[in-house]
Amino acid sequence: MSWINTLKVAIIEEDFTNISKVLQEMPKFDNLEEATEALALIKGATKLAISEKQKILEAMNKIKKTKKFLEH
């Protein structure tokens, strides 16, 4: 499977471990089209990671509020 396809699958599956692994093994691209597609995928992966980070922060804040409520 090509690097680009591997990254696509990792993004679709929201597999952050695999996304990270694939990005660390980024090849040199033979043409502008491949490089442009890779850039778009990397931007998509970044947006996905930011969204997941926000969800985790929200969950952590809810847990903190619940913990604080239960302690009083």
HTML snippet that shows the backbone in 3Dmol.js (N, CA, C, O; Angstrom):
<script src="https://3Dmol.org/build/3Dmol-min.js"></script>
<div id="view" style="width:600px;height:400px;position:relative"></div>
<script>
const pdb = `
ATOM      1  N   MET A   1       0.848  -1.168   0.000  1.00  0.00           N
ATOM      2  CA  MET A   1       0.000   0.000   0.000  1.00  0.00           C
ATOM      3  C   MET A   1       0.897   1.235   0.000  1.00  0.00           C
ATOM      4  O   MET A   1       1.913   1.272   0.693  1.00  0.00           O
ATOM      5  N   SER A   2       0.524   2.220  -0.763  1.00  0.00           N
ATOM      6  CA  SER A   2       1.334   3.434  -0.855  1.00  0.00           C
ATOM      7  C   SER A   2       1.241   4.244   0.439  1.00  0.00           C
ATOM      8  O   SER A   2       0.326   4.059   1.241  1.00  0.00           O
ATOM      9  N   TRP A   3       2.195   5.131   0.619  1.00  0.00           N
ATOM     10  CA  TRP A   3       2.233   5.967   1.814  1.00  0.00           C
ATOM     11  C   TRP A   3       0.952   6.787   1.929  1.00  0.00           C
ATOM     12  O   TRP A   3       0.373   6.886   3.011  1.00  0.00           O
ATOM     13  N   ILE A   4       0.510   7.373   0.823  1.00  0.00           N
ATOM     14  CA  ILE A   4      -0.691   8.212   0.828  1.00  0.00           C
ATOM     15  C   ILE A   4      -1.915   7.378   1.206  1.00  0.00           C
ATOM     16  O   ILE A   4      -2.735   7.822   2.010  1.00  0.00           O
ATOM     17  N   ASN A   5      -2.047   6.194   0.646  1.00  0.00           N
ATOM     18  CA  ASN A   5      -3.188   5.347   0.980  1.00  0.00           C
ATOM     19  C   ASN A   5      -3.149   4.899   2.436  1.00  0.00           C
ATOM     20  O   ASN A   5      -4.187   4.815   3.092  1.00  0.00           O
ATOM     21  N   THR A   6      -1.962   4.614   2.936  1.00  0.00           N
ATOM     22  CA  THR A   6      -1.821   4.228   4.344  1.00  0.00           C
ATOM     23  C   THR A   6      -2.268   5.367   5.252  1.00  0.00           C
ATOM     24  O   THR A   6      -2.941   5.141   6.257  1.00  0.00           O
ATOM     25  N   LEU A   7      -1.892   6.585   4.896  1.00  0.00           N
ATOM     26  CA  LEU A   7      -2.308   7.752   5.680  1.00  0.00           C
ATOM     27  C   LEU A   7      -3.820   7.943   5.594  1.00  0.00           C
ATOM     28  O   LEU A   7      -4.464   8.240   6.600  1.00  0.00           O
ATOM     29  N   LYS A   8      -4.385   7.776   4.413  1.00  0.00           N
ATOM     30  CA  LYS A   8      -5.835   7.902   4.253  1.00  0.00           C
ATOM     31  C   LYS A   8      -6.569   6.937   5.170  1.00  0.00           C
ATOM     32  O   LYS A   8      -7.521   7.320   5.849  1.00  0.00           O
ATOM     33  N   VAL A   9      -6.127   5.687   5.190  1.00  0.00           N
ATOM     34  CA  VAL A   9      -6.776   4.668   6.026  1.00  0.00           C
ATOM     35  C   VAL A   9      -6.658   5.042   7.499  1.00  0.00           C
ATOM     36  O   VAL A   9      -7.630   4.925   8.246  1.00  0.00           O
ATOM     37  N   ALA A  10      -5.492   5.486   7.918  1.00  0.00           N
ATOM     38  CA  ALA A  10      -5.293   5.874   9.313  1.00  0.00           C
ATOM     39  C   ALA A  10      -6.208   7.034   9.702  1.00  0.00           C
ATOM     40  O   ALA A  10      -6.745   7.059  10.810  1.00  0.00           O
ATOM     41  N   ILE A  11      -6.384   7.984   8.801  1.00  0.00           N
ATOM     42  CA  ILE A  11      -7.259   9.127   9.069  1.00  0.00           C
ATOM     43  C   ILE A  11      -8.705   8.663   9.153  1.00  0.00           C
ATOM     44  O   ILE A  11      -9.426   9.053  10.071  1.00  0.00           O
ATOM     45  N   ILE A  12      -9.135   7.843   8.214  1.00  0.00           N
ATOM     46  CA  ILE A  12     -10.512   7.347   8.219  1.00  0.00           C
ATOM     47  C   ILE A  12     -10.808   6.577   9.501  1.00  0.00           C
ATOM     48  O   ILE A  12     -11.881   6.720  10.087  1.00  0.00           O
ATOM     49  N   GLU A  13      -9.854   5.765   9.930  1.00  0.00           N
ATOM     50  CA  GLU A  13     -10.021   4.971  11.142  1.00  0.00           C
ATOM     51  C   GLU A  13      -9.776   5.782  12.417  1.00  0.00           C
ATOM     52  O   GLU A  13      -9.977   5.281  13.523  1.00  0.00           O
ATOM     53  N   GLU A  14      -9.342   7.036  12.258  1.00  0.00           N
ATOM     54  CA  GLU A  14      -8.988   7.905  13.376  1.00  0.00           C
ATOM     55  C   GLU A  14      -7.997   7.198  14.307  1.00  0.00           C
ATOM     56  O   GLU A  14      -8.134   7.225  15.530  1.00  0.00           O
ATOM     57  N   ASP A  15      -7.010   6.575  13.692  1.00  0.00           N
ATOM     58  CA  ASP A  15      -5.969   5.829  14.402  1.00  0.00           C
ATOM     59  C   ASP A  15      -4.758   6.747  14.565  1.00  0.00           C
ATOM     60  O   ASP A  15      -3.881   6.794  13.703  1.00  0.00           O
ATOM     61  N   PHE A  16      -4.723   7.475  15.685  1.00  0.00           N
ATOM     62  CA  PHE A  16      -3.697   8.479  15.887  1.00  0.00           C
ATOM     63  C   PHE A  16      -2.299   7.881  16.012  1.00  0.00           C
ATOM     64  O   PHE A  16      -1.315   8.508  15.622  1.00  0.00           O
ATOM     65  N   THR A  17      -2.214   6.688  16.546  1.00  0.00           N
ATOM     66  CA  THR A  17      -0.916   6.018  16.639  1.00  0.00           C
ATOM     67  C   THR A  17      -0.367   5.754  15.246  1.00  0.00           C
ATOM     68  O   THR A  17       0.803   6.019  14.969  1.00  0.00           O
ATOM     69  N   ASN A  18      -1.217   5.231  14.373  1.00  0.00           N
ATOM     70  CA  ASN A  18      -0.787   4.932  13.011  1.00  0.00           C
ATOM     71  C   ASN A  18      -0.536   6.210  12.214  1.00  0.00           C
ATOM     72  O   ASN A  18       0.396   6.264  11.411  1.00  0.00           O
ATOM     73  N   ILE A  19      -1.348   7.228  12.425  1.00  0.00           N
ATOM     74  CA  ILE A  19      -1.119   8.513  11.750  1.00  0.00           C
ATOM     75  C   ILE A  19       0.275   9.026  12.083  1.00  0.00           C
ATOM     76  O   ILE A  19       1.027   9.430  11.197  1.00  0.00           O
ATOM     77  N   SER A  20       0.607   9.006  13.359  1.00  0.00           N
ATOM     78  CA  SER A  20       1.919   9.463  13.795  1.00  0.00           C
ATOM     79  C   SER A  20       3.036   8.639  13.154  1.00  0.00           C
ATOM     80  O   SER A  20       4.027   9.185  12.671  1.00  0.00           O
ATOM     81  N   LYS A  21       2.862   7.346  13.158  1.00  0.00           N
ATOM     82  CA  LYS A  21       3.868   6.451  12.567  1.00  0.00           C
ATOM     83  C   LYS A  21       4.060   6.742  11.078  1.00  0.00           C
ATOM     84  O   LYS A  21       5.189   6.823  10.593  1.00  0.00           O
ATOM     85  N   VAL A  22       2.957   6.897  10.366  1.00  0.00           N
ATOM     86  CA  VAL A  22       3.021   7.149   8.924  1.00  0.00           C
ATOM     87  C   VAL A  22       3.692   8.494   8.652  1.00  0.00           C
ATOM     88  O   VAL A  22       4.510   8.609   7.740  1.00  0.00           O
ATOM     89  N   LEU A  23       3.349   9.503   9.436  1.00  0.00           N
ATOM     90  CA  LEU A  23       3.935  10.831   9.226  1.00  0.00           C
ATOM     91  C   LEU A  23       5.436  10.838   9.495  1.00  0.00           C
ATOM     92  O   LEU A  23       6.174  11.598   8.868  1.00  0.00           O
ATOM     93  N   GLN A  24       5.890  10.006  10.412  1.00  0.00           N
ATOM     94  CA  GLN A  24       7.327   9.927  10.689  1.00  0.00           C
ATOM     95  C   GLN A  24       8.091   9.273   9.546  1.00  0.00           C
ATOM     96  O   GLN A  24       9.306   9.439   9.431  1.00  0.00           O
ATOM     97  N   GLU A  25       7.383   8.531   8.702  1.00  0.00           N
ATOM     98  CA  GLU A  25       8.016   7.822   7.585  1.00  0.00           C
ATOM     99  C   GLU A  25       7.704   8.491   6.242  1.00  0.00           C
ATOM    100  O   GLU A  25       7.697   7.822   5.208  1.00  0.00           O
ATOM    101  N   MET A  26       7.449   9.789   6.247  1.00  0.00           N
ATOM    102  CA  MET A  26       7.057  10.487   5.033  1.00  0.00           C
ATOM    103  C   MET A  26       8.157  10.418   3.968  1.00  0.00           C
ATOM    104  O   MET A  26       9.309  10.767   4.223  1.00  0.00           O
ATOM    105  N   PRO A  27       7.780   9.963   2.777  1.00  0.00           N
ATOM    106  CA  PRO A  27       8.773   9.862   1.706  1.00  0.00           C
ATOM    107  C   PRO A  27       8.948  11.192   0.974  1.00  0.00           C
ATOM    108  O   PRO A  27       8.221  12.153   1.226  1.00  0.00           O
ATOM    109  N   LYS A  28       9.901  11.231   0.086  1.00  0.00           N
ATOM    110  CA  LYS A  28      10.026  12.363  -0.843  1.00  0.00           C
ATOM    111  C   LYS A  28       9.080  12.053  -2.000  1.00  0.00           C
ATOM    112  O   LYS A  28       9.028  10.921  -2.480  1.00  0.00           O
ATOM    113  N   PHE A  29       8.346  13.043  -2.438  1.00  0.00           N
ATOM    114  CA  PHE A  29       7.348  12.826  -3.477  1.00  0.00           C
ATOM    115  C   PHE A  29       7.933  13.099  -4.853  1.00  0.00           C
ATOM    116  O   PHE A  29       8.757  13.995  -5.036  1.00  0.00           O
ATOM    117  N   ASP A  30       7.483  12.300  -5.819  1.00  0.00           N
ATOM    118  CA  ASP A  30       8.011  12.377  -7.175  1.00  0.00           C
ATOM    119  C   ASP A  30       7.432  13.528  -7.982  1.00  0.00           C
ATOM    120  O   ASP A  30       8.059  14.023  -8.918  1.00  0.00           O
ATOM    121  N   ASN A  31       6.220  13.952  -7.607  1.00  0.00           N
ATOM    122  CA  ASN A  31       5.608  15.015  -8.397  1.00  0.00           C
ATOM    123  C   ASN A  31       4.769  15.928  -7.505  1.00  0.00           C
ATOM    124  O   ASN A  31       4.494  15.607  -6.348  1.00  0.00           O
ATOM    125  N   LEU A  32       4.375  17.048  -8.053  1.00  0.00           N
ATOM    126  CA  LEU A  32       3.621  18.055  -7.320  1.00  0.00           C
ATOM    127  C   LEU A  32       2.254  17.535  -6.897  1.00  0.00           C
ATOM    128  O   LEU A  32       1.771  17.874  -5.816  1.00  0.00           O
ATOM    129  N   GLU A  33       1.632  16.723  -7.730  1.00  0.00           N
ATOM    130  CA  GLU A  33       0.301  16.190  -7.414  1.00  0.00           C
ATOM    131  C   GLU A  33       0.328  15.351  -6.128  1.00  0.00           C
ATOM    132  O   GLU A  33      -0.542  15.502  -5.270  1.00  0.00           O
ATOM    133  N   GLU A  34       1.315  14.479  -5.999  1.00  0.00           N
ATOM    134  CA  GLU A  34       1.441  13.652  -4.795  1.00  0.00           C
ATOM    135  C   GLU A  34       1.731  14.522  -3.572  1.00  0.00           C
ATOM    136  O   GLU A  34       1.171  14.298  -2.499  1.00  0.00           O
ATOM    137  N   ALA A  35       2.593  15.499  -3.736  1.00  0.00           N
ATOM    138  CA  ALA A  35       2.937  16.385  -2.620  1.00  0.00           C
ATOM    139  C   ALA A  35       1.714  17.195  -2.179  1.00  0.00           C
ATOM    140  O   ALA A  35       1.498  17.393  -0.984  1.00  0.00           O
ATOM    141  N   THR A  36       0.929  17.655  -3.130  1.00  0.00           N
ATOM    142  CA  THR A  36      -0.277  18.420  -2.824  1.00  0.00           C
ATOM    143  C   THR A  36      -1.299  17.555  -2.094  1.00  0.00           C
ATOM    144  O   THR A  36      -1.919  18.001  -1.128  1.00  0.00           O
ATOM    145  N   GLU A  37      -1.472  16.328  -2.552  1.00  0.00           N
ATOM    146  CA  GLU A  37      -2.396  15.405  -1.893  1.00  0.00           C
ATOM    147  C   GLU A  37      -1.923  15.097  -0.473  1.00  0.00           C
ATOM    148  O   GLU A  37      -2.728  15.061   0.458  1.00  0.00           O
ATOM    149  N   ALA A  38      -0.636  14.879  -0.311  1.00  0.00           N
ATOM    150  CA  ALA A  38      -0.080  14.599   1.011  1.00  0.00           C
ATOM    151  C   ALA A  38      -0.309  15.780   1.947  1.00  0.00           C
ATOM    152  O   ALA A  38      -0.666  15.594   3.110  1.00  0.00           O
ATOM    153  N   LEU A  39      -0.104  16.990   1.442  1.00  0.00           N
ATOM    154  CA  LEU A  39      -0.317  18.182   2.261  1.00  0.00           C
ATOM    155  C   LEU A  39      -1.769  18.277   2.706  1.00  0.00           C
ATOM    156  O   LEU A  39      -2.043  18.589   3.864  1.00  0.00           O
ATOM    157  N   ALA A  40      -2.695  18.012   1.801  1.00  0.00           N
ATOM    158  CA  ALA A  40      -4.120  18.049   2.150  1.00  0.00           C
ATOM    159  C   ALA A  40      -4.444  17.003   3.214  1.00  0.00           C
ATOM    160  O   ALA A  40      -5.210  17.276   4.138  1.00  0.00           O
ATOM    161  N   LEU A  41      -3.875  15.828   3.093  1.00  0.00           N
ATOM    162  CA  LEU A  41      -4.113  14.776   4.080  1.00  0.00           C
ATOM    163  C   LEU A  41      -3.520  15.147   5.436  1.00  0.00           C
ATOM    164  O   LEU A  41      -4.128  14.890   6.475  1.00  0.00           O
ATOM    165  N   ILE A  42      -2.352  15.742   5.424  1.00  0.00           N
ATOM    166  CA  ILE A  42      -1.721  16.157   6.683  1.00  0.00           C
ATOM    167  C   ILE A  42      -2.565  17.240   7.357  1.00  0.00           C
ATOM    168  O   ILE A  42      -2.727  17.228   8.578  1.00  0.00           O
ATOM    169  N   LYS A  43      -3.096  18.165   6.580  1.00  0.00           N
ATOM    170  CA  LYS A  43      -3.986  19.185   7.141  1.00  0.00           C
ATOM    171  C   LYS A  43      -5.230  18.534   7.738  1.00  0.00           C
ATOM    172  O   LYS A  43      -5.688  18.932   8.809  1.00  0.00           O
ATOM    173  N   GLY A  44      -5.775  17.535   7.045  1.00  0.00           N
ATOM    174  CA  GLY A  44      -6.940  16.819   7.562  1.00  0.00           C
ATOM    175  C   GLY A  44      -6.620  16.092   8.857  1.00  0.00           C
ATOM    176  O   GLY A  44      -7.419  16.103   9.794  1.00  0.00           O
ATOM    177  N   ALA A  45      -5.465  15.464   8.911  1.00  0.00           N
ATOM    178  CA  ALA A  45      -5.047  14.761  10.126  1.00  0.00           C
ATOM    179  C   ALA A  45      -4.871  15.748  11.278  1.00  0.00           C
ATOM    180  O   ALA A  45      -5.212  15.442  12.420  1.00  0.00           O
ATOM    181  N   THR A  46      -4.345  16.918  10.978  1.00  0.00           N
ATOM    182  CA  THR A  46      -4.165  17.948  12.004  1.00  0.00           C
ATOM    183  C   THR A  46      -5.506  18.410  12.550  1.00  0.00           C
ATOM    184  O   THR A  46      -5.666  18.549  13.763  1.00  0.00           O
ATOM    185  N   LYS A  47      -6.469  18.648  11.670  1.00  0.00           N
ATOM    186  CA  LYS A  47      -7.808  19.059  12.114  1.00  0.00           C
ATOM    187  C   LYS A  47      -8.443  17.975  12.973  1.00  0.00           C
ATOM    188  O   LYS A  47      -9.078  18.270  13.985  1.00  0.00           O
ATOM    189  N   LEU A  48      -8.274  16.734  12.571  1.00  0.00           N
ATOM    190  CA  LEU A  48      -8.808  15.609  13.328  1.00  0.00           C
ATOM    191  C   LEU A  48      -8.185  15.559  14.721  1.00  0.00           C
ATOM    192  O   LEU A  48      -8.892  15.360  15.709  1.00  0.00           O
ATOM    193  N   ALA A  49      -6.888  15.736  14.805  1.00  0.00           N
ATOM    194  CA  ALA A  49      -6.192  15.713  16.090  1.00  0.00           C
ATOM    195  C   ALA A  49      -6.639  16.874  16.986  1.00  0.00           C
ATOM    196  O   ALA A  49      -6.822  16.692  18.190  1.00  0.00           O
ATOM    197  N   ILE A  50      -6.811  18.041  16.415  1.00  0.00           N
ATOM    198  CA  ILE A  50      -7.264  19.205  17.187  1.00  0.00           C
ATOM    199  C   ILE A  50      -8.676  18.969  17.717  1.00  0.00           C
ATOM    200  O   ILE A  50      -8.980  19.297  18.864  1.00  0.00           O
ATOM    201  N   SER A  51      -9.522  18.406  16.884  1.00  0.00           N
ATOM    202  CA  SER A  51     -10.886  18.096  17.301  1.00  0.00           C
ATOM    203  C   SER A  51     -10.894  17.080  18.433  1.00  0.00           C
ATOM    204  O   SER A  51     -11.633  17.240  19.404  1.00  0.00           O
ATOM    205  N   GLU A  52     -10.086  16.047  18.320  1.00  0.00           N
ATOM    206  CA  GLU A  52     -10.002  15.023  19.363  1.00  0.00           C
ATOM    207  C   GLU A  52      -9.451  15.621  20.653  1.00  0.00           C
ATOM    208  O   GLU A  52      -9.921  15.286  21.741  1.00  0.00           O
ATOM    209  N   LYS A  53      -8.475  16.487  20.545  1.00  0.00           N
ATOM    210  CA  LYS A  53      -7.908  17.151  21.714  1.00  0.00           C
ATOM    211  C   LYS A  53      -8.983  17.960  22.430  1.00  0.00           C
ATOM    212  O   LYS A  53      -9.066  17.941  23.658  1.00  0.00           O
ATOM    213  N   GLN A  54      -9.800  18.666  21.666  1.00  0.00           N
ATOM    214  CA  GLN A  54     -10.864  19.474  22.257  1.00  0.00           C
ATOM    215  C   GLN A  54     -11.875  18.589  22.982  1.00  0.00           C
ATOM    216  O   GLN A  54     -12.332  18.937  24.070  1.00  0.00           O
ATOM    217  N   LYS A  55     -12.226  17.456  22.392  1.00  0.00           N
ATOM    218  CA  LYS A  55     -13.166  16.528  23.033  1.00  0.00           C
ATOM    219  C   LYS A  55     -12.589  16.016  24.356  1.00  0.00           C
ATOM    220  O   LYS A  55     -13.302  15.917  25.354  1.00  0.00           O
ATOM    221  N   ILE A  56     -11.318  15.700  24.352  1.00  0.00           N
ATOM    222  CA  ILE A  56     -10.671  15.207  25.574  1.00  0.00           C
ATOM    223  C   ILE A  56     -10.640  16.291  26.642  1.00  0.00           C
ATOM    224  O   ILE A  56     -10.907  16.015  27.812  1.00  0.00           O
ATOM    225  N   LEU A  57     -10.318  17.522  26.253  1.00  0.00           N
ATOM    226  CA  LEU A  57     -10.305  18.628  27.222  1.00  0.00           C
ATOM    227  C   LEU A  57     -11.685  18.852  27.823  1.00  0.00           C
ATOM    228  O   LEU A  57     -11.807  19.091  29.025  1.00  0.00           O
ATOM    229  N   GLU A  58     -12.722  18.775  27.000  1.00  0.00           N
ATOM    230  CA  GLU A  58     -14.086  18.939  27.494  1.00  0.00           C
ATOM    231  C   GLU A  58     -14.444  17.826  28.467  1.00  0.00           C
ATOM    232  O   GLU A  58     -15.056  18.084  29.504  1.00  0.00           O
ATOM    233  N   ALA A  59     -14.071  16.597  28.147  1.00  0.00           N
ATOM    234  CA  ALA A  59     -14.348  15.468  29.037  1.00  0.00           C
ATOM    235  C   ALA A  59     -13.599  15.632  30.357  1.00  0.00           C
ATOM    236  O   ALA A  59     -14.143  15.354  31.425  1.00  0.00           O
ATOM    237  N   MET A  60     -12.353  16.085  30.276  1.00  0.00           N
ATOM    238  CA  MET A  60     -11.570  16.293  31.498  1.00  0.00           C
ATOM    239  C   MET A  60     -12.201  17.375  32.374  1.00  0.00           C
ATOM    240  O   MET A  60     -12.255  17.233  33.595  1.00  0.00           O
ATOM    241  N   ASN A  61     -12.677  18.450  31.755  1.00  0.00           N
ATOM    242  CA  ASN A  61     -13.315  19.518  32.521  1.00  0.00           C
ATOM    243  C   ASN A  61     -14.598  19.034  33.191  1.00  0.00           C
ATOM    244  O   ASN A  61     -14.890  19.416  34.324  1.00  0.00           O
ATOM    245  N   LYS A  62     -15.357  18.201  32.500  1.00  0.00           N
ATOM    246  CA  LYS A  62     -16.580  17.641  33.099  1.00  0.00           C
ATOM    247  C   LYS A  62     -16.228  16.771  34.298  1.00  0.00           C
ATOM    248  O   LYS A  62     -16.898  16.820  35.329  1.00  0.00           O
ATOM    249  N   ILE A  63     -15.185  15.987  34.158  1.00  0.00           N
ATOM    250  CA  ILE A  63     -14.751  15.119  35.265  1.00  0.00           C
ATOM    251  C   ILE A  63     -14.298  15.971  36.454  1.00  0.00           C
ATOM    252  O   ILE A  63     -14.634  15.672  37.600  1.00  0.00           O
ATOM    253  N   LYS A  64     -13.539  17.026  36.178  1.00  0.00           N
ATOM    254  CA  LYS A  64     -13.076  17.909  37.254  1.00  0.00           C
ATOM    255  C   LYS A  64     -14.264  18.553  37.978  1.00  0.00           C
ATOM    256  O   LYS A  64     -14.279  18.630  39.207  1.00  0.00           O
ATOM    257  N   LYS A  65     -15.257  19.013  37.212  1.00  0.00           N
ATOM    258  CA  LYS A  65     -16.439  19.638  37.816  1.00  0.00           C
ATOM    259  C   LYS A  65     -17.214  18.631  38.651  1.00  0.00           C
ATOM    260  O   LYS A  65     -17.676  18.948  39.747  1.00  0.00           O
ATOM    261  N   THR A  66     -17.352  17.437  38.139  1.00  0.00           N
ATOM    262  CA  THR A  66     -18.066  16.386  38.878  1.00  0.00           C
ATOM    263  C   THR A  66     -17.327  16.040  40.161  1.00  0.00           C
ATOM    264  O   THR A  66     -17.940  15.898  41.219  1.00  0.00           O
ATOM    265  N   LYS A  67     -16.013  15.904  40.065  1.00  0.00           N
ATOM    266  CA  LYS A  67     -15.196  15.586  41.228  1.00  0.00           C
ATOM    267  C   LYS A  67     -15.331  16.698  42.282  1.00  0.00           C
ATOM    268  O   LYS A  67     -15.499  16.420  43.469  1.00  0.00           O
ATOM    269  N   LYS A  68     -15.256  17.940  41.839  1.00  0.00           N
ATOM    270  CA  LYS A  68     -15.370  19.070  42.750  1.00  0.00           C
ATOM    271  C   LYS A  68     -16.744  19.087  43.413  1.00  0.00           C
ATOM    272  O   LYS A  68     -16.854  19.359  44.608  1.00  0.00           O
ATOM    273  N   PHE A  69     -17.773  18.803  42.654  1.00  0.00           N
ATOM    274  CA  PHE A  69     -19.137  18.768  43.190  1.00  0.00           C
ATOM    275  C   PHE A  69     -19.283  17.673  44.240  1.00  0.00           C
ATOM    276  O   PHE A  69     -19.874  17.889  45.297  1.00  0.00           O
ATOM    277  N   LEU A  70     -18.741  16.503  43.940  1.00  0.00           N
ATOM    278  CA  LEU A  70     -18.849  15.368  44.863  1.00  0.00           C
ATOM    279  C   LEU A  70     -18.029  15.536  46.127  1.00  0.00           C
ATOM    280  O   LEU A  70     -18.356  14.949  47.159  1.00  0.00           O
ATOM    281  N   GLU A  71     -16.963  16.332  46.064  1.00  0.00           N
ATOM    282  CA  GLU A  71     -16.113  16.559  47.228  1.00  0.00           C
ATOM    283  C   GLU A  71     -16.757  17.510  48.225  1.00  0.00           C
ATOM    284  O   GLU A  71     -16.374  17.519  49.395  1.00  0.00           O
ATOM    285  N   HIS A  72     -17.717  18.304  47.798  1.00  0.00           N
ATOM    286  CA  HIS A  72     -18.334  19.294  48.707  1.00  0.00           C
ATOM    287  C   HIS A  72     -19.623  18.801  49.246  1.00  0.00           C
ATOM    288  O   HIS A  72     -20.276  19.500  50.022  1.00  0.00           O
TER     289      HIS A  72
END
`;
const viewer = $3Dmol.createViewer("view");
viewer.addModel(pdb, "pdb");
viewer.setStyle({}, {cartoon: {color: "spectrum"}});
viewer.zoomTo();
viewer.render();
</script>
